[in-house]
């Protein structure tokens, strides 16, 4: 099996939770991913996502059931905001470099959104 990209498993797990009809246990998430991962691997990633505030959990028997309160776009926006809110970050420099790195289509999209 090829290695996943950095953060790939987190994205896959988040996508499974976002697509679910409700909270899912670690075993249900593992099964939805195809079951080729160790249960403990899935549980570790779920715990890390919860610790980062990217998923929610609730008591389910002796364990937990997890859910995704954010869709993929909201999660990415939340991550960007947290990075900008880092007290060591130079907000103007970060935003300038971000805008400088945009392609023409994205720059036009951003300009349109700012003009709304």
C-alpha distances in whole Angstrom, upper triangle without the diagonal:
4,7,9,12,15,16,14,13,17,18,15,17,21,20,20,23,25,24,25,29,29,28,25,24,21,21,21,19,16,17,17,14,12,13,9,11,14,17,18,15,16,20,20,19,21,24,23,24,27,28,28,30,27,27,30,30,32,33,32,33,32,29,29,28,26,27,27,30,29,28,25,28,30,28,27,31,31,29,31,34,33,33,36,38,37,40,39,38,41,40,42,40,37,38,40,36,34,37,37,34,34,34,37,36,35,38,40,38,39,42,43,41,44,47,46
4,6,9,12,14,12,12,16,16,15,17,20,19,20,23,24,24,26,29,30,29,26,26,22,22,23,20,18,19,19,15,15,15,12,13,16,19,19,16,17,21,20,18,21,24,22,23,26,27,26,28,26,26,29,30,33,34,33,35,34,31,30,29,27,27,26,30,28,26,24,26,29,26,25,29,29,27,29,32,31,30,33,35,34,38,36,35,38,37,39,37,34,35,36,33,31,34,34,30,31,31,34,33,32,35,37,35,36,39,40,39,41,44,44
4,7,9,11,9,10,13,14,13,15,18,18,19,22,23,23,25,29,29,28,25,24,21,21,22,19,17,19,19,15,15,16,13,12,15,18,18,14,15,19,17,16,19,21,19,20,23,24,23,26,23,24,27,28,31,32,32,33,32,29,28,27,25,25,24,28,26,25,22,25,27,24,23,26,27,24,26,29,28,27,30,32,31,34,33,32,34,34,36,34,31,32,34,30,29,32,32,28,29,29,33,32,30,33,36,34,34,38,39,37,39,42,42
4,6,8,5,7,10,10,10,12,15,15,16,18,20,20,22,26,26,25,22,22,19,20,20,17,16,18,17,13,14,15,13,12,15,17,17,13,14,17,16,13,16,19,17,17,20,21,20,22,20,21,24,25,28,30,29,32,31,27,26,24,22,22,21,24,22,21,18,21,23,20,19,23,23,20,22,26,25,24,27,29,28,31,31,29,32,31,33,31,28,29,31,28,26,29,29,26,26,27,30,29,27,30,33,31,31,34,35,34,35,39,39
4,6,5,8,10,10,11,13,15,15,17,19,20,21,23,27,27,26,24,24,21,23,23,19,18,21,19,16,18,19,17,15,18,20,19,16,16,19,17,14,17,19,17,16,20,21,19,21,19,20,24,25,29,31,31,33,32,29,27,26,23,23,21,24,22,20,17,19,21,18,17,20,21,18,20,23,22,21,24,26,25,29,27,26,28,28,30,28,24,26,27,24,22,25,25,22,23,24,27,26,24,27,30,28,28,31,32,31,33,36,36
4,5,8,9,10,11,13,14,16,18,19,20,22,23,27,27,25,24,24,21,23,23,19,19,22,20,17,19,20,18,16,18,19,18,15,15,17,15,12,16,17,14,14,18,18,16,19,17,18,22,24,27,29,30,32,31,27,25,25,22,22,20,22,20,20,17,18,20,17,15,19,19,16,17,20,19,18,21,23,22,25,24,23,26,25,27,25,22,24,26,23,21,24,25,21,22,24,27,27,24,27,30,28,27,31,32,30,32,35,35
4,6,5,6,9,10,11,12,14,16,16,18,20,24,23,22,20,20,18,20,20,16,16,19,18,15,18,19,17,15,17,18,17,13,13,15,13,10,12,14,11,11,14,15,13,15,13,15,18,20,24,26,27,29,28,24,22,21,18,18,16,19,17,16,13,16,17,13,13,16,16,13,15,18,17,16,20,21,20,24,24,22,25,25,27,25,22,23,25,23,21,24,25,22,22,24,27,26,24,26,29,27,26,30,31,28,30,33,33
4,5,5,6,9,10,11,12,14,15,16,18,22,22,21,19,20,17,19,19,15,15,17,15,12,15,16,15,13,16,17,17,13,12,15,14,11,13,16,14,13,16,17,16,18,15,16,19,21,24,26,26,29,28,25,23,21,18,18,16,19,17,16,13,16,17,14,14,18,18,15,18,21,20,19,23,24,24,27,27,26,28,27,30,28,24,25,28,25,22,25,26,23,23,24,28,26,24,27,29,27,27,30,31,29,31,34,34
4,5,5,6,8,10,10,12,14,15,16,20,20,18,16,16,13,15,15,11,11,14,13,10,12,13,12,10,12,13,13,10,9,12,11,8,10,13,12,11,14,16,15,16,14,14,17,18,21,23,23,26,25,21,19,18,15,16,15,18,17,16,14,17,18,15,15,19,19,17,20,22,21,21,24,26,25,29,29,28,30,30,32,31,27,28,30,28,26,28,30,26,27,28,31,29,27,30,32,30,29,33,34,31,33,36,36
4,5,5,6,9,10,11,12,14,15,19,18,16,15,15,13,15,15,12,12,15,14,11,15,15,15,13,14,14,14,11,9,11,10,6,8,11,9,7,11,13,11,13,10,11,14,15,19,21,22,24,24,20,17,16,13,13,12,15,14,13,12,15,15,12,13,16,15,13,17,19,18,18,21,22,22,26,26,25,28,27,29,29,25,26,28,26,24,27,28,25,25,27,30,28,26,28,31,28,27,31,31,29,31,34,33
4,5,5,6,9,10,10,12,14,18,18,17,16,17,15,17,16,12,14,16,13,11,15,16,16,15,17,17,17,14,12,14,14,10,11,14,12,10,13,15,13,14,11,11,15,17,20,23,23,26,26,22,20,18,14,13,11,14,12,11,9,12,13,10,11,14,14,13,16,18,18,18,21,22,23,26,27,25,28,26,29,28,24,24,27,25,22,25,26,23,23,24,27,25,23,26,28,25,25,28,29,26,28,31,31
4,5,5,6,9,10,11,12,16,17,16,14,15,13,15,13,10,11,12,10,8,11,13,13,12,15,15,16,13,11,13,14,10,11,15,14,12,15,17,16,16,13,13,16,17,20,23,22,25,25,21,19,17,14,13,12,15,14,12,11,14,16,13,14,18,18,17,19,22,21,22,25,26,26,30,30,29,32,30,32,32,28,28,31,29,26,28,30,26,26,27,30,27,25,28,30,27,27,31,31,29,31,34,33
4,5,5,6,9,10,11,14,14,12,11,12,10,12,11,7,9,11,9,8,11,12,13,11,13,13,14,11,8,10,11,8,8,11,11,9,12,15,14,14,11,10,13,14,17,19,18,21,21,18,15,13,10,10,9,13,13,12,11,15,16,13,15,18,17,17,20,22,21,22,25,26,26,30,30,29,32,31,33,33,29,29,32,30,27,30,32,29,28,30,32,30,28,31,32,29,29,33,33,30,32,35,34
4,5,5,6,9,10,13,13,12,11,13,12,14,13,10,12,14,11,11,15,16,17,15,17,16,17,14,11,13,13,10,9,12,12,8,11,14,12,12,8,8,11,13,16,19,19,22,22,19,16,13,10,8,6,10,9,9,8,12,12,9,12,15,14,14,17,19,18,20,22,23,24,27,28,27,30,28,31,30,27,27,30,28,25,27,30,27,26,28,30,28,25,28,30,26,26,30,29,27,29,32,31
4,5,5,6,9,12,13,13,12,14,14,15,13,10,12,14,10,10,13,15,17,16,18,18,19,16,13,15,16,13,12,16,15,12,14,17,16,15,12,11,14,15,18,21,21,24,25,21,18,15,12,10,8,11,10,8,7,11,12,11,13,16,16,16,18,20,21,22,24,25,26,30,31,29,32,30,32,32,28,28,30,29,26,28,30,27,26,27,29,26,24,27,28,25,25,29,29,26,29,31,30
4,6,5,6,10,11,11,9,11,11,12,10,7,9,10,7,7,11,13,15,14,16,15,17,15,12,14,16,13,11,15,16,13,15,18,17,17,13,12,13,14,17,19,18,21,22,19,16,13,10,9,9,12,12,11,11,15,16,14,16,19,19,19,22,24,23,25,28,28,29,33,34,32,35,33,35,35,31,31,34,33,29,31,34,31,29,30,33,30,28,31,32,29,29,33,32,30,32,35,33
4,5,5,8,8,7,7,10,10,12,10,7,11,12,9,10,14,15,17,16,18,16,17,16,12,13,15,12,10,13,14,11,12,16,15,14,11,8,10,11,13,16,16,19,20,16,13,10,7,5,5,9,10,10,11,14,14,13,15,18,17,18,21,22,22,24,26,27,28,31,32,31,34,32,35,35,31,31,34,33,29,31,34,31,30,31,34,31,29,32,33,29,29,33,32,29,31,34,32
4,6,8,9,9,10,13,14,16,13,11,14,15,12,13,16,18,20,19,21,19,21,19,16,17,18,15,13,16,17,13,14,17,16,15,11,9,11,13,15,19,18,22,23,20,16,13,10,7,5,8,7,6,8,11,11,11,14,16,15,17,19,21,21,23,25,26,27,30,32,30,33,31,33,33,29,29,32,31,28,29,32,29,28,29,31,28,26,29,29,26,26,30,29,26,28,31,29
4,7,9,10,11,14,15,16,12,11,14,14,10,12,15,17,19,19,21,20,22,20,17,18,20,17,15,19,19,16,17,21,20,18,15,13,14,16,18,20,19,23,24,21,18,14,12,10,9,11,11,9,11,14,14,14,17,19,19,20,23,24,24,26,28,29,31,34,35,34,36,34,36,36,32,32,35,34,30,32,34,31,30,30,32,29,27,30,31,27,28,31,30,27,30,33,31
4,5,7,7,11,13,13,10,9,13,12,9,12,15,16,19,19,20,18,20,20,16,17,19,17,15,18,19,16,17,20,20,18,15,13,13,14,15,17,16,19,21,18,15,12,10,8,9,11,12,12,14,17,17,16,19,21,21,22,25,26,26,28,30,31,32,36,37,36,38,36,38,39,35,34,38,36,33,35,37,35,33,34,36,33,31,34,34,31,31,35,33,31,33,36,33
4,7,9,12,15,15,12,12,16,15,12,15,18,19,22,22,23,21,23,23,19,19,22,20,17,20,22,19,19,22,22,20,18,15,14,14,15,17,16,19,21,19,16,12,11,9,11,12,14,13,16,19,18,18,22,23,23,24,27,28,28,30,33,33,34,37,39,38,40,38,41,41,37,37,40,39,36,37,40,37,36,37,38,35,33,36,36,32,33,36,35,32,34,37,34
4,6,10,13,14,11,11,15,15,13,16,19,19,23,22,22,20,21,21,18,17,20,19,15,18,20,17,16,20,20,18,16,12,11,11,11,13,12,16,18,16,13,9,8,7,9,10,13,14,16,19,18,18,21,23,22,23,26,27,27,29,31,31,32,36,38,37,39,37,40,40,37,36,40,39,36,37,40,38,36,38,39,36,34,37,37,34,34,37,35,32,35,37,35
4,7,10,12,9,10,13,14,13,15,18,18,21,20,20,17,18,19,15,14,17,16,12,14,17,14,13,17,18,15,14,10,9,8,8,10,9,13,15,12,9,5,5,5,8,10,13,14,17,20,19,17,21,23,21,22,26,26,25,28,30,30,31,34,36,35,38,36,39,40,36,36,39,38,35,37,40,38,37,38,40,37,35,37,38,35,34,38,37,34,36,38,36
4,7,8,6,6,10,10,10,12,15,14,18,16,16,13,15,16,12,12,15,14,11,13,16,14,13,17,18,17,15,11,10,9,10,11,9,12,14,11,8,5,5,6,10,13,15,16,18,21,20,19,22,24,22,23,27,27,26,29,31,31,32,35,37,36,39,37,40,40,37,37,40,39,36,38,41,38,37,38,41,38,35,38,39,36,36,39,38,35,38,40,38
4,5,5,6,9,10,11,12,15,13,16,14,14,11,12,13,10,9,13,13,10,12,15,14,13,16,18,17,16,13,12,9,10,10,8,10,11,8,6,4,6,9,12,15,18,19,20,24,23,21,24,26,24,24,28,29,27,30,33,32,32,36,37,37,40,39,42,42,38,38,42,40,37,40,42,40,39,40,43,40,38,41,42,39,38,42,41,38,40,43,41
4,5,5,6,9,10,11,13,11,13,11,10,7,9,10,6,6,9,10,7,10,13,12,12,15,17,17,16,13,13,11,12,12,11,13,12,9,8,7,8,11,13,17,18,19,20,23,23,20,23,26,24,24,27,28,27,28,32,31,31,34,36,35,39,38,41,40,37,37,40,39,36,39,41,38,38,39,42,40,37,40,42,38,38,42,41,38,40,43,42
4,5,5,6,9,10,11,9,12,10,10,7,10,11,8,8,12,13,11,13,16,16,16,19,21,21,19,16,16,14,15,14,12,13,13,11,10,10,11,13,16,19,21,22,22,26,26,23,26,29,27,27,30,32,30,32,35,35,35,38,39,39,42,41,44,43,40,40,43,42,39,41,43,40,40,41,44,42,39,42,44,41,40,44,44,41,43,46,44
4,5,5,6,9,10,9,13,12,12,10,13,13,10,11,14,14,12,15,17,16,17,20,21,20,18,15,15,14,15,15,12,14,15,12,11,9,10,12,14,18,19,19,20,24,24,22,24,27,26,26,30,31,30,32,35,35,35,38,39,39,42,40,43,43,39,40,43,41,38,40,42,39,39,40,42,40,37,40,42,38,38,42,41,39,41,44,42
4,5,5,6,9,9,11,10,11,9,12,11,8,9,12,11,9,13,15,13,14,18,18,18,16,13,14,13,15,16,14,16,17,14,12,10,9,10,12,16,17,17,17,21,21,19,21,24,23,23,26,28,27,28,31,32,32,35,36,35,38,37,40,39,36,36,39,37,34,37,39,36,35,36,39,36,34,37,38,35,35,39,38,36,38,41,39
4,5,5,7,5,8,7,8,7,10,9,6,9,12,11,11,14,15,15,16,19,20,20,18,16,17,16,18,18,16,18,18,15,14,12,12,14,15,19,20,20,20,23,24,21,23,26,25,25,28,30,29,30,33,34,33,37,37,37,40,39,41,41,37,38,40,38,36,38,40,37,36,37,40,38,36,39,40,37,37,41,41,38,41,44,42
4,5,5,5,8,9,10,9,13,13,10,12,15,15,14,17,19,18,19,23,23,23,21,18,19,18,19,20,17,19,19,17,16,14,14,15,17,21,22,21,21,25,25,23,25,29,28,27,31,32,32,33,36,36,37,40,41,40,43,42,44,44,40,40,43,41,38,40,42,39,38,39,41,39,37,40,42,39,39,43,42,40,42,45,43
4,5,7,10,11,13,12,15,14,11,14,16,15,14,17,19,17,19,22,22,22,19,17,18,18,19,20,18,20,21,18,17,14,13,14,15,18,19,18,18,22,22,21,23,26,25,25,28,30,29,31,34,34,35,38,39,38,41,39,42,41,37,38,40,38,35,37,39,36,35,36,38,36,34,37,38,35,36,39,39,36,39,42,40
4,6,8,8,11,11,14,12,9,13,15,13,13,17,17,16,18,21,21,22,19,17,19,19,21,22,20,22,22,19,18,16,15,15,15,19,19,18,17,21,22,20,21,25,25,24,27,29,28,29,32,33,33,37,37,36,39,38,40,39,35,36,38,36,33,36,37,34,33,34,36,34,32,36,37,34,34,38,38,36,38,41,40
4,6,8,11,12,15,13,12,15,17,16,16,20,21,20,22,25,25,25,22,21,22,22,24,24,22,24,24,21,20,18,18,18,19,23,23,21,21,24,26,24,25,28,28,27,30,33,32,33,36,37,37,40,41,40,42,41,43,42,39,39,42,39,36,39,40,37,36,36,39,37,35,38,40,37,38,41,41,39,42,44,43
4,6,8,8,12,11,10,13,15,15,15,18,20,19,21,24,24,25,23,21,22,21,23,23,21,22,22,19,19,17,17,19,20,24,24,23,23,27,28,25,27,30,29,28,32,34,33,33,37,37,37,41,41,40,43,42,45,44,40,41,43,41,38,41,42,39,38,39,42,39,38,41,42,40,40,44,44,41,44,47,45
4,7,9,12,10,10,14,15,15,16,19,20,20,22,24,25,26,24,22,24,23,25,25,24,25,24,21,21,20,20,21,22,26,26,25,24,27,29,26,27,31,30,29,32,34,33,33,37,37,37,40,40,39,42,42,44,43,39,40,42,40,37,40,41,38,37,38,41,39,37,41,42,40,40,44,44,42,44,47,46
4,6,8,7,7,10,11,11,13,15,16,17,19,21,22,23,21,20,21,21,23,23,22,23,22,19,19,18,17,19,20,24,24,24,22,26,27,24,25,29,28,26,29,32,30,30,34,35,34,37,37,37,40,39,42,41,37,38,41,38,36,38,40,36,36,37,40,39,37,40,42,39,39,43,43,41,43,46,45
4,5,5,7,9,10,11,13,14,16,17,19,20,22,23,22,20,21,20,22,22,20,21,19,17,17,17,17,20,21,25,25,25,25,28,29,26,27,30,29,27,31,33,31,31,35,35,34,37,37,37,41,40,43,42,38,40,42,40,38,41,42,39,39,40,43,42,39,42,44,42,41,45,46,43,45,48,47
4,5,5,6,9,10,11,12,14,15,16,18,20,21,20,18,19,17,18,18,17,17,16,13,13,14,14,17,19,23,24,24,24,28,27,24,26,29,28,27,30,32,30,31,34,34,34,37,37,37,41,40,43,42,38,40,42,40,38,41,42,39,39,41,44,42,40,43,45,42,41,45,45,42,44,48,46
4,5,5,6,9,10,10,12,14,15,16,18,20,19,18,18,17,18,18,17,18,16,13,14,15,15,18,20,23,24,25,24,28,27,24,26,29,27,26,29,31,28,29,33,33,31,34,35,35,39,38,41,40,37,38,41,39,37,40,42,39,39,41,44,42,40,42,45,42,41,45,45,42,44,47,46
4,5,5,6,9,10,11,12,14,15,17,19,17,16,18,17,19,20,19,20,18,15,15,16,15,17,18,22,22,23,22,25,25,22,23,26,25,23,26,28,26,27,30,30,29,32,32,32,36,36,39,37,34,35,38,36,34,37,38,35,36,37,40,39,36,39,41,39,38,42,42,40,41,45,44
4,5,5,6,9,10,11,12,14,15,17,15,13,15,14,16,17,17,18,17,13,13,12,11,14,15,18,19,20,19,23,23,19,21,24,23,21,25,27,25,26,29,29,29,32,32,32,35,35,38,37,33,34,37,35,33,36,37,34,34,36,39,37,35,37,40,37,36,40,40,37,39,43,41
4,6,5,6,9,10,10,12,14,15,15,13,13,12,14,14,14,15,14,10,10,11,10,13,15,18,19,21,20,24,23,20,22,25,23,22,25,27,24,26,29,29,28,31,32,32,35,35,38,37,34,35,38,36,34,37,39,36,36,38,41,39,37,39,41,38,37,41,41,38,40,43,42
4,5,5,6,9,10,11,12,14,14,13,14,13,16,17,17,19,16,13,13,14,12,15,16,19,20,21,20,24,23,19,21,24,22,20,24,25,22,23,27,27,26,28,29,29,33,32,36,35,31,33,36,34,32,35,37,34,35,37,40,38,35,38,40,37,36,40,41,38,39,43,42
4,5,5,6,9,10,11,12,11,11,13,13,16,17,18,20,19,15,13,13,11,13,13,16,17,18,17,20,19,16,18,21,19,17,20,22,20,21,24,24,24,27,27,27,30,30,33,32,29,30,33,31,29,32,33,31,31,33,36,35,32,34,36,34,33,37,37,34,36,39,38
4,5,5,6,9,10,11,9,8,9,9,12,14,14,17,16,12,10,10,8,10,11,14,15,16,16,19,18,15,17,20,18,17,21,22,20,21,25,24,24,27,28,28,31,30,34,33,30,31,34,32,30,33,35,32,32,34,37,35,32,35,37,34,33,36,37,34,35,38,37
4,5,5,6,9,10,10,9,10,9,12,13,15,17,15,12,10,11,9,12,13,15,16,18,18,21,20,17,19,21,18,17,21,22,19,21,24,23,23,26,27,27,31,30,33,33,30,31,34,33,30,34,36,33,34,36,39,37,34,36,38,36,34,38,38,35,36,40,39
4,5,5,6,9,9,9,11,12,15,17,18,21,19,15,14,14,12,13,13,15,16,18,17,20,18,15,16,19,16,14,18,19,16,18,21,20,20,23,23,24,27,27,30,29,26,28,31,29,27,30,32,30,30,33,36,35,31,33,36,33,32,35,36,33,34,37,37
4,5,5,6,5,6,9,10,14,16,18,21,20,16,13,13,10,11,10,12,12,14,13,16,15,11,13,16,13,12,16,17,15,16,20,19,19,22,23,23,26,25,29,28,25,26,29,28,25,28,30,28,28,31,33,32,29,31,33,30,29,32,33,30,31,34,33
4,5,5,6,5,6,7,11,13,15,18,17,14,11,11,8,10,10,11,12,15,15,18,16,13,15,17,14,14,18,18,15,18,21,20,20,23,24,24,28,27,30,30,27,28,31,30,28,31,33,31,31,33,36,34,31,33,35,32,31,34,34,31,32,35,34
4,5,8,8,9,10,13,15,18,20,19,16,14,14,12,13,13,14,15,18,18,20,17,14,16,18,15,14,17,17,14,16,19,18,17,20,21,22,26,25,29,29,25,27,30,29,27,30,32,31,31,34,37,35,32,34,36,33,31,34,35,32,32,36,35
4,5,8,10,12,16,18,21,23,22,19,16,16,13,14,12,13,13,15,15,16,14,11,13,14,11,10,13,13,11,13,16,15,14,17,19,19,22,22,25,25,22,23,26,25,23,26,29,27,27,30,33,32,28,30,32,29,27,31,32,28,29,32,32
4,6,7,10,13,16,19,22,22,18,15,15,12,11,10,10,10,13,14,15,13,10,13,13,10,10,14,13,11,14,16,15,16,19,21,21,24,22,26,26,23,24,27,27,24,27,30,28,28,31,33,32,28,30,32,29,27,30,30,27,28,31,30
4,7,10,14,17,19,22,22,19,15,14,10,9,7,8,7,10,10,12,10,7,10,11,9,9,13,13,12,14,17,16,17,20,22,21,24,23,26,26,23,23,27,26,23,25,28,26,26,28,31,29,26,28,29,26,25,28,29,25,26,30,28
4,7,10,14,15,19,19,15,12,10,7,6,5,6,8,10,12,14,12,10,13,14,12,13,16,17,15,18,20,20,21,24,26,25,28,26,30,30,26,27,30,29,26,29,32,30,29,31,34,31,28,31,32,29,28,31,31,28,29,32,31
4,7,11,13,16,17,13,10,8,6,5,6,7,10,13,15,17,14,13,16,17,15,16,19,19,18,21,23,22,23,26,28,28,31,29,32,33,29,29,33,32,30,32,35,33,32,35,37,35,31,34,35,32,30,34,33,30,31,34,32
4,7,9,12,13,10,6,5,4,6,9,10,13,16,18,20,18,16,20,21,18,19,23,23,21,24,26,25,26,28,30,31,34,32,36,36,33,33,37,36,33,36,38,36,36,38,40,38,35,37,39,35,34,37,37,34,35,38,36
4,6,10,11,9,5,5,7,9,12,12,16,19,21,23,21,20,23,24,22,23,26,26,24,27,30,28,29,31,34,34,37,35,39,39,36,36,40,39,37,39,42,40,39,41,44,41,38,40,42,38,37,40,40,36,38,41,38
4,6,7,6,5,6,9,12,15,16,20,22,24,27,25,23,27,28,25,26,30,29,27,30,33,31,32,34,36,37,40,39,42,43,39,40,43,43,40,42,45,43,43,45,47,45,42,44,45,42,41,44,44,40,42,44,42
4,6,5,5,6,9,12,16,17,21,23,25,28,26,25,28,30,27,28,32,31,30,33,35,34,34,37,39,39,43,41,44,45,41,42,45,44,42,44,47,45,44,46,48,46,43,45,47,43,42,46,45,42,43,46,44
4,6,7,9,13,16,20,21,25,27,29,32,30,28,31,33,31,31,35,35,33,36,38,37,37,40,42,42,46,44,48,48,45,45,49,48,45,48,50,48,47,49,52,49,46,49,50,47,46,49,49,45,47,50,48
4,7,10,13,17,20,22,25,28,29,32,31,28,32,33,31,31,35,35,32,35,38,36,36,39,40,41,45,44,47,47,44,45,48,47,45,47,50,48,47,49,52,50,47,49,51,47,47,50,50,46,48,51,49
4,7,10,14,17,19,22,24,26,29,27,25,28,30,27,27,31,31,29,31,34,33,33,36,37,38,41,40,44,44,40,41,45,43,41,44,46,44,44,46,48,46,43,46,47,44,43,46,46,43,44,47,46
4,6,10,13,15,18,21,22,25,23,21,25,26,24,24,28,28,26,29,31,30,30,33,35,35,39,37,41,41,38,38,42,41,38,41,43,41,40,42,45,43,40,42,44,40,39,43,43,39,41,44,42
4,7,11,13,16,18,20,23,21,19,23,25,22,23,27,27,25,28,31,30,30,33,35,35,38,37,40,40,37,37,40,39,36,39,42,39,38,40,43,40,37,40,41,38,37,41,40,37,39,41,39
4,7,10,12,14,16,19,17,16,19,21,19,19,23,23,22,25,27,27,27,30,32,32,35,33,36,37,33,33,37,36,33,35,38,35,35,37,39,37,34,36,38,34,33,37,36,33,35,38,36
4,6,9,11,13,16,14,13,17,18,16,18,21,21,21,23,26,25,26,30,31,31,33,32,34,35,31,31,35,34,31,33,36,33,32,34,36,34,31,33,34,31,30,34,33,30,32,35,32
4,5,7,9,12,11,9,13,15,13,14,18,18,18,20,23,22,24,27,29,28,30,28,31,32,28,28,31,30,27,29,32,30,29,30,32,30,27,30,31,27,27,30,29,26,28,31,29
4,7,10,12,9,9,13,13,12,14,17,16,16,19,21,21,23,26,28,27,29,27,30,31,27,26,30,30,26,28,31,30,28,30,32,29,26,29,30,26,25,28,28,24,26,29,27
4,6,8,5,5,9,10,9,11,14,14,15,17,19,19,21,24,26,25,27,24,27,28,24,23,27,26,23,25,28,26,25,26,28,26,23,25,26,22,22,25,24,21,23,26,24
4,6,5,6,9,10,10,12,14,15,16,18,20,21,23,26,28,26,28,25,27,28,24,23,26,26,22,24,27,25,23,24,26,23,21,23,24,20,20,24,23,20,22,25,23
4,6,5,6,9,10,11,12,14,15,17,19,20,21,25,26,24,26,24,25,26,22,21,24,23,20,21,24,21,20,21,23,21,18,21,22,19,18,22,22,19,21,24,23
4,5,5,6,9,10,11,12,14,16,17,18,20,24,25,23,24,21,23,23,20,18,21,21,17,18,21,19,17,19,21,18,15,18,19,15,15,18,18,15,17,20,19
4,5,5,6,9,10,10,12,14,15,16,19,22,24,21,23,20,22,23,20,18,22,22,18,19,23,21,19,21,23,21,18,20,21,17,16,19,19,16,18,21,19
4,5,5,6,9,10,11,12,14,15,17,20,22,20,22,20,22,23,19,18,22,21,18,20,23,21,20,22,24,22,19,21,23,19,18,22,22,19,20,23,22
4,5,5,6,9,10,11,12,14,16,19,20,18,20,17,20,20,16,15,19,18,14,16,19,17,16,18,21,19,16,18,20,17,15,19,20,17,18,22,21
4,5,5,6,9,10,11,12,14,18,19,17,18,15,17,18,15,14,17,17,13,15,18,17,16,18,20,19,15,17,18,15,14,17,17,14,15,19,18
4,5,5,6,9,10,10,13,16,18,16,18,15,18,19,16,15,19,19,16,18,21,20,19,22,24,23,19,20,22,19,17,20,21,17,18,22,21
4,5,5,6,9,10,11,15,16,14,16,14,17,17,14,14,18,17,14,17,19,18,18,21,23,22,19,20,22,20,18,21,22,19,20,23,23
4,5,5,6,9,10,14,14,12,14,11,14,14,10,10,14,13,11,13,16,15,15,18,21,20,16,17,19,17,15,18,19,17,17,20,21
4,5,5,6,9,12,14,11,13,10,13,14,11,11,15,15,13,15,18,18,18,21,23,22,18,19,21,19,16,19,20,17,16,20,20
4,5,5,6,10,12,10,13,11,15,15,12,13,17,17,15,18,20,19,20,23,26,25,21,22,24,22,19,22,24,20,20,24,24
4,5,5,9,10,8,10,9,12,12,9,11,14,13,12,15,17,17,18,21,24,24,20,20,23,22,19,21,23,21,20,24,24
4,5,8,9,7,8,6,9,10,7,8,12,12,11,14,16,16,17,21,23,23,19,19,22,20,17,19,21,19,18,21,22
4,6,8,7,9,8,12,13,11,12,15,16,15,17,20,20,21,25,27,27,23,22,25,23,20,22,24,21,20,23,24
4,5,5,9,9,12,13,11,13,16,16,16,18,20,20,22,26,28,28,25,24,27,26,22,25,27,24,23,26,27
4,6,8,9,12,13,12,14,17,17,18,20,22,23,24,28,30,31,27,26,29,28,25,27,29,26,24,28,29
4,7,9,12,12,11,14,16,16,17,20,21,21,23,27,30,31,27,26,29,29,25,27,30,27,26,29,30
4,6,9,8,7,10,12,12,13,16,17,18,20,23,26,27,23,22,26,25,22,23,26,24,22,26,27
4,6,5,6,9,10,11,12,14,15,17,19,23,25,26,23,21,24,24,21,22,25,23,21,24,26
4,6,5,6,8,10,10,12,14,15,17,21,22,23,20,18,21,21,17,19,21,19,17,21,22
4,6,5,6,9,10,11,12,14,16,19,21,22,19,17,20,20,16,17,20,19,16,19,21
4,6,5,6,8,10,10,12,15,18,20,22,19,17,20,21,17,18,22,21,18,22,24
4,5,5,6,9,10,11,13,16,19,20,17,16,19,19,16,17,20,19,17,21,23
4,5,5,6,8,10,11,15,16,17,14,12,16,16,12,14,17,15,14,17,19
4,5,5,6,9,10,14,15,17,14,12,15,16,13,14,17,17,15,18,20
4,6,5,6,9,12,15,17,14,12,16,17,14,16,19,18,17,20,23
4,5,5,7,10,13,14,11,10,14,14,11,13,16,16,15,18,20
4,5,5,9,10,12,9,7,11,11,9,10,14,13,13,15,18
4,6,8,10,13,11,9,12,14,12,13,16,17,16,18,21
4,7,10,12,10,9,13,14,12,14,17,17,17,20,22
4,7,8,6,6,9,10,9,11,14,14,15,17,19
4,6,5,6,9,10,11,12,14,15,16,18,20
4,6,5,6,9,10,10,12,14,15,16,19
4,5,5,6,9,10,11,12,14,15,17
4,5,5,6,8,10,10,12,14,16
4,5,5,6,9,10,11,12,15
4,5,5,6,9,10,11,13
4,5,5,6,9,10,11
4,5,5,6,9,10
4,5,5,6,9
4,5,5,6
4,5,5
4,6
4
